[in-house]
Amino acid sequence: MTEVDSGDLTAEVLRHAYGMFPSGVTALCARVDGKPVGLAASSFTSVSLDPPLVSVCVAHTSTTWPVLRGAPRVGISVLAEEHTEIARDLAAKAGDRFARVEWTAGVGDPVFIQGATLWLDCVVNRAVAAGDHDIVLFDVHEVTPNPDVQPIVFHGSRFRQLVPTGLDQ
C-alpha cells in the first residue's frame, strides 16, 4: 500500500484509487426523438426499497445526460460479461453508440440492452449536485431480472468477469 498525502489528491490519483472498488456496469438509455440515446455508468447503487429508488452518478461534463434527463422513462440495464464492447461504445465520446447494440424499447421509450442481467424501468426523481457530478435518483417502476446471466465488473480501469470460488453453494 502506498499512502498519498491529501495535497497530492489529483483527479488522476483519485480515479485510480476509486477504481480499486469493483462495481457493476450499467447502461442508462432512452429513445429520444425516435433514436436510442445512452451512456455507461459504473456508479449505480440501490437506495431504497420503499419507495423503490436507485441512483447513478453522472459527470457534469456529460453531453448525453442533458438529453436523457428529459426522457419520460429511462431504462437502466445492468450489463452482462458479454457486454464489454457495448460498455465501451456507450462510454465513447463520438460515433454511433448503438451501432453494435441489440436493444428494445418499452412503453414510454425506456431502452433496454438485450442480454443484460437486469432491466429497471425508471423515471428521474431528482438530481442532487455533488462536486463535479450529479447524484441522480430514479423511481423504479418495473424490474426484469435475468439471474442466469453473469454481470460484467469494472475494477482497476478494466472490465472483468466474476469467477465462482467453489463456495457458491
Steps between C-alpha positions, in 0.01 A plus 500: 500500500615850421358787702428819308505835678179703470695769313572247225139395440486583132217384276731231360595371847136497613378329180759226558409470871124490437563239232613258771135457596343244264162600363244383254451683173166642396359654186256791540299523180183641349358568158502873434351636179472141377870416549673313783715716727712357778805503719694255713535548876669296770375711792159328528363403841172403660368769734161401640250214495205715608468699285708312241794727415839458335772754426769563243769769507540692175784741423412863436707471181265238351339617178264201498343546844329833413326318212400198714388704802192623313385154386171387656656159581861384523602137471784389723662175386753322720745383235612138463853363466448480122437877481860627521491657153151641559619663823790657309267615220258659748788677674643636172502874439424468128354262244182294491481355851224258397657365177579161663231502768193277497234690692129521559280790604221487754187708553605862546820431302742361758767306309635170631812312390429143388676233705539718811477347846238754613269759345356782709226720353550835673393862521738774612404604853757774549866587460717622785816692420805338661839638400565444131210252470126484553358218712190408304221324688264285295156368594488133398171405334578153371780243526588214270778285651696241305682315785665243273707770327833595657570874537807683382715662770713813470814499716840662462388676179429162338194291432510167679288191553386339821654159566328241720704420811356158577333654805190590296274233645 
